[in-house]
Amino acid sequence: MRLADGEILCSGLFESPYTTPLVEGGVLYVIDARAIALELPARAEKGMRPKERWKTQLDGAFMASPFYRDGLLYTIENQKCRLHVLDARTGEVLTVARLAAEPAGSEKTGARPRAAGLSPAKYVYASPVASDRHIYFFDDAGHATVLELGRQPLLIGVNDLEDACSGTPFFIDDEIIFRGAKTVYCLGAGR
């Protein structure tokens, strides 16, 4: 849609009932159970058709809205707390790992990272957020998993919060703000 006058330039390219598409470097990424990257035309005009770069099937029913950093896309699957890291250029899935302890006899995914702190959660509704070096995942049981950014993210820690988090947190300088079921929180050094 053109912002100046609201005219629809193209439609019907994809369905994404849960996640927000992401535009980075002239490419539109739609990361859901079926992920797709569409190269946008140099000029936005009526009837334009973005060119498909890649499409990939991900494990799970639906994903959180993606986060992009240094050529990588990060998302988490809502119901089973699976982290997915994709190469933004090719769509290759680099990492699929649970961010929760796996019950005995459950499915096996990638070896890293595993963070037992998210295991009591029912769902991960919040989209991932990142600082300069870390990416944060919050669940609806009041747990936050912190990973170091990269092709094979490393677990930094798991924090227990006093409240559930279902909305996407955000940063203001060195503080992180999130809405819980009970109140709005501001976390930062010395707080």
C-alpha positions, 0 to 999 in steps of 0.5 A: 500500500502506498502511504501517501494515498492508501492505494493498494499496489499488490496483494495476495502474495502470502498469508500470515495470520500471526506474524508481522512481516519484516522488511530488511535490505529490500527483501520482505520476509514472512516467517511463519510455519511456511517461511518465504523471502520476497525481493521487492522491486526497486520502484513501488508501483501498481501491479508490482510483483516481488520476486521469490528468493526462497521458501522454507518449511519450519517445524511448528504451527506458528512463529513469533514475528522475526528479528533480523541481525547480521544476515540472520533471522531469529524466531521462536515457535509458539507452542513448543518453544523451538528457536529457529535461526535462518540464513536470511540470504538462502533461507537455510535453517541453521538452528532448530532447538528447544528453549525448554526442557524436553520431557522423556520420550519427546521429540529431539531437536538440535543440541543447542541451546536448551534452557530448562527455564521455559519448560513450565510455559504454555506458550511463547507469544512475545516476539524475540528482541535483541540488544547489541550482543544478545537475543531475549525470549519471554514466555507466558509463565514468566521466564526469560531466556537470554542467548548470544546472537549467532549462527549457533546461539549460546545460552547466557542465562534464564531468568524467572520473572514474577509475572507472565509476558505475552507482549513483545518487550522493547528496549530504551537505552539499556533498559528493557520494558515489558507488559506482564499480566499484572503490571508494566516492568522496567528492567535494567542495571541496578534495578 
